Amino acid sequence: MYVSIEGIDTAGKSTQLEILRNKFKNAIFTKEPGGTVLGSKLRQIILNGEANSNIAEMFLFLADRAEHTQEIIIPNLDKLIISDRSFISGIAYAKDENIEKLLELNRFATQNNFPNKIILLELSKDELINRLSKKENDSIEKRGIDYLMSIQSRMKEVIKSIKIEHIFIDAGQKIEEIEKQIEDFINAK
């Protein structure tokens, strides 16, 4: 089973993934962008804001996703794969583009290997402001609160538009409450 954990920066994905690593020791843990050697290079280009064009940035995500699918996802489809982000984030960050067109590009890049389950950690605007104020922000976070909230909204829109089992979790809850909801969702048949 292939599971993706989605959410805007500071939503708590890293914290929950660390907890999951301790619970699902035989799972394959990966991330997008950056789960492969090429992906790490592309991730740096994206986070450094080197692409001036939104379309160029989107194609960097697609290049990473194609490589990630070929190297990580397809060889491990018989195992539990838990990914920090997936095509959902790629489509959300290409927020000015048509969702259906982007779904087709992602189907091509992933050879139709979408996650079986999607978890979205959601933040309220106030919680996002609080969390961002406590850290140094990367180029994407520097785009601002309204930008990140629009990305989160787009993630929800993309998830609702596809027929993949999903759960939306309030990321403002206690870590243990979020952990239980995620574990129950992954273990549900």
Secondary structure as the mmCIF struct_conf table of DSSP 4:
data_model
#
loop_
_struct_conf.conf_type_id
_struct_conf.id
_struct_conf.beg_label_comp_id
_struct_conf.beg_label_asym_id
_struct_conf.beg_label_seq_id
_struct_conf.end_label_comp_id
_struct_conf.end_label_asym_id
_struct_conf.end_label_seq_id
STRN STRN1 TYR A 2 GLU A 6
TURN_TY1_P TURN_TY1_P1 ASP A 9 THR A 10
BEND BEND1 ALA A 11 GLY A 12
HELX_RH_AL_P HELX_RH_AL_P1 LYS A 13 LYS A 23
TURN_TY1_P TURN_TY1_P2 LYS A 25 ASN A 26
BEND BEND2 ALA A 27 ALA A 27
STRN STRN2 ILE A 28 LYS A 31
TURN_TY1_P TURN_TY1_P3 GLU A 32 GLY A 34
BEND BEND3 GLY A 35 THR A 36
HELX_RH_AL_P HELX_RH_AL_P2 VAL A 37 LEU A 47
TURN_TY1_P TURN_TY1_P4 ASN A 48 GLY A 49
BEND BEND4 SER A 53 SER A 53
HELX_RH_AL_P HELX_RH_AL_P3 ASN A 54 HIS A 68
HELX_RH_PI_P HELX_RH_PI_P1 THR A 69 ILE A 73
HELX_RH_3T_P HELX_RH_3T_P1 ILE A 74 ASN A 76
TURN_TY1_P TURN_TY1_P5 LEU A 77 ASP A 78
BEND BEND5 LYS A 79 LYS A 79
STRN STRN3 ILE A 81 ASP A 84
HELX_RH_AL_P HELX_RH_AL_P4 PHE A 87 TYR A 93
BEND BEND6 ALA A 94 ALA A 94
TURN_TY1_P TURN_TY1_P6 LYS A 95 ASP A 96
BEND BEND7 GLU A 97 GLU A 97
HELX_RH_AL_P HELX_RH_AL_P5 ILE A 99 THR A 110
TURN_TY1_P TURN_TY1_P7 GLN A 111 ASN A 112
BEND BEND8 ASN A 116 ASN A 116
STRN STRN4 LYS A 117 GLU A 122
HELX_RH_AL_P HELX_RH_AL_P6 LYS A 125 LEU A 132
TURN_TY1_P TURN_TY1_P8 SER A 133 LYS A 134
BEND BEND9 LYS A 135 LYS A 135
TURN_TY1_P TURN_TY1_P9 SER A 139 ILE A 140
HELX_RH_3T_P HELX_RH_3T_P2 GLU A 141 ARG A 143
HELX_RH_AL_P HELX_RH_AL_P7 ILE A 145 SER A 161
BEND BEND10 ILE A 162 ILE A 162
STRN STRN5 GLU A 165 ASP A 170
TURN_TY1_P TURN_TY1_P10 ALA A 171 GLY A 172
BEND BEND11 GLN A 173 GLN A 173
HELX_RH_AL_P HELX_RH_AL_P8 ILE A 175 ASN A 187
#
